[in-house]
Amino acid sequence: MRSGLNRLSEKLLFAFFLVLPLSKALVSIIWVALLALGLLNFKSVSLNTRHPRILLFLPMFYYAWHLMGLFWTENYSFGWFDILVKLPLGILPIVLLLHQDKIIDLKYNLLKSLYLGLSISLIICFLKAIYGFINTGDISEFFYTHFSTFMHPSYFAWELDVALIFLFTDTRITDKYKWFNSTLILFFSFGVILLNSKAGIAGWLMVCTLSSIRHAYLKQTYKPLIIGGITCIVFLAGYKFGIPSSANRMGQFKHAIINSNAAVSEMESTSTRIQVWSTTWNLIQKQPLLGTGTGDVKDELIKSYRASGFNFAADHQFNAHNQFLQSWLALGIIGLILLASLFIIPVISFWRNKELLMIIFLIVTFFNLLVESMLEKQDGVVFFALFYSLFLLIPFEEKKHLNSVA
């Protein structure tokens, strides 16, 4: 009976990582099934963590405070919807803990399953873009929201950036398979360029730079820094000369900074974010301690957009486009502290253990959360809860591999 449950659990784990970039519905079904199987097989589970166990509970505390926020909210419909969206923050750490032993044994194969899912997603996006270009002749079919089929481009680029953390730092690759690793790096990097997300581009540069610094530290040589610098220059050149000026969002970013009062013409423009952040900050100042409550945050933002004549944001029902401001506005200062603790406390713990991959993941994620409210959608919640818990429970930086690098 247990052997059958274990085999089913393994298949579901592979399926979970595979469909992560492809299907929200399947992701939800699979993690619920994994939770059920883990509870059925509970007697054989070893409840061990490699870092202080409090770290595993931090996402649960953050989620629990959203539940508390229902006590001072009026829009219970949106409040409970938000609770449902964020449910993986409270449950996925438990799911991974229940399957910890299997994940440790299968960790690199599970990452391969993620690489396969990301590759399938990129190929589908590319084929769709070709079809769209043939029919419309519009080159923008290959970029940004036109290109990204399964989720918002910023989320997709973030997932590719996180996958690249592992690909850039994998010391187990033999000479026989280095070509495969290099091909994936090139393919995913090309995908980040096509997704044309400013946060995704910046995230790629962070991953490359921080991975090079880590490698230089372990090898005690400057050579990885030189290689990393050249790689970043080539990537930026590919972005600058490979993206048509009409689709180059970095140019739009520069224009928005120089002309901060320019009219807003597109949903994801930098000028829109600046106005949204200003509106959110003004609302926070009115209710800094408890916030609006879990369910009222969207209503308060839309009301404020209308009052200030920012109808474009109101019509599109924009959130704060900054997870820290979003959490502070909705849940007050305690919500902000709980969210910040998800980054500060793990960084301290992992720095002490000289485990740098989690720190790179947290830095890249922190930056993304500064420009997107990524924990307001299922794509972001599941991905963050998954990899936050994985790094806590699974040793990705074994001493023997680190020694082989050094």
DAMOJO-V221297 format. One record per backbone hydrogen bond with DSSP energy under -1.0 kcal/mol. NH is the residue of the N-H (numbers start at 1). CO is the residue of the C=O. If there is no record, write none. Layout:
nh = [NH NH]
co = [CO CO]
This chain:
nh = [5 6 7 8 9 10 11 12 13 14 15 16 17 18 19 22 23 27 28 29 30 31 32 33 34 35 36 37 38 39 40 41 42 44 45 48 55 61 62 63 64 65 67 68 69 70 71 73 76 79 80 81 82 83 84 85 86 87 89 90 91 92 95 96 97 98 99 100 103 104 105 106 107 110 111 112 113 114 115 116 117 118 119 120 121 122 123 124 125 126 127 128 129 130 131 132 133 134 135 136 137 141 142 143 144 146 148 156 157 158 159 160 161 162 163 164 165 166 167 168 169 177 181 182 183 184 185 186 187 188 189 190 191 192 193 194 195 196 201 202 203 204 205 206 207 208 209 210 211 212 213 214 215 216 217 218 219 220 221 226 227 228 229 230 231 232 233 234 235 236 237 238 239 240 241 242 243 247 252 253 254 255 256 257 258 259 262 269 273 274 275 276 277 278 279 280 281 282 283 284 285 287 292 293 300 301 302 303 304 305 306 307 308 309 310 311 314 315 316 318 323 323 326 327 328 329 330 331 332 333 336 337 338 339 340 341 343 344 345 347 348 349 350 351 352 353 354 355 360 361 362 363 364 365 366 367 368 369 370 372 374 376 381 382 383 384 385 386 387 388 389 390 391 392 393 394 396 402 403 404 405 406]
co = [1 2 3 4 5 6 7 8 9 10 11 12 13 14 15 19 19 23 24 25 26 27 28 29 30 31 32 33 34 35 36 37 39 41 42 46 52 57 58 59 60 61 63 64 65 67 68 70 74 75 76 77 78 79 80 81 82 84 86 87 87 88 91 92 93 94 95 97 99 100 101 102 103 106 107 108 109 110 111 112 113 114 115 116 117 118 119 120 121 122 123 124 125 126 127 128 129 130 131 132 133 138 139 140 194 143 144 152 153 154 155 156 157 158 159 160 161 162 163 164 165 174 177 178 179 180 181 182 183 184 185 186 187 188 189 190 191 192 197 198 199 200 201 202 203 204 205 206 207 208 209 210 211 212 213 214 215 216 216 222 223 224 225 226 227 228 229 230 231 232 233 234 235 236 237 238 239 244 248 249 250 251 252 253 254 255 259 266 269 270 271 272 273 274 275 276 277 278 279 280 281 283 329 330 296 297 298 299 300 301 302 303 304 306 305 309 310 311 312 313 369 372 322 323 324 325 326 327 328 288 332 333 334 335 336 337 340 340 341 343 344 345 346 347 348 349 351 350 356 357 358 359 360 361 362 363 364 365 366 368 372 373 377 378 379 380 381 382 383 384 385 386 387 388 389 390 394 398 399 400 401 402]
